[in-house]
Amino acid sequence: MTGHRIANCYPITLAGVPSHWTVSYSVHMTTKGQPGRVIRIDDETWADYEKACKEKGVARATDIRMYVLREVSAWRRWQKTEAPKS
């Protein structure tokens, strides 16, 4: 990846909350070819989620994608059954 920087990370201090970080991405796609997304989860929950995913033998990102796909699939099925019949 010559000349490309994936992310710039630097700490910021907010009124008494010194542990926050900002991330500035200079590319729009991840190495797997999918757009990156930002979610906000507290550190303790994120760490425990990693442990839970390791016990399942799956990465957190994969687990999140599987969850989202299940939710969207269920929603799409519901949309088809609830759509007005012409």
C-alpha positions, 0 to 999 in steps of 0.5 A: 500500500505505497503512499496510502495511510489507513488511519490517523489516530490521536487522543483527545481530551474531553472535559474529564474524559481523557480516554476517547480517541478520534479516528480519521480514515483516508480511505473509504474501503477496508482491506476486505472491500467493504465500507468501514462503519463506526459504532460506539460501544463502551470499553468494558462491553467491547472487551467482554464481547471479544471474549464471547466471540473468541469462545464462539470462534469468530471475530467480533466484526464477523459476528456483527455482520452475521447479526446484521444479515440475520436481522435484515433477512428477517425484515425482508421476509416480513416485508414480503409477507406484509406488502399489500397484494395487488 
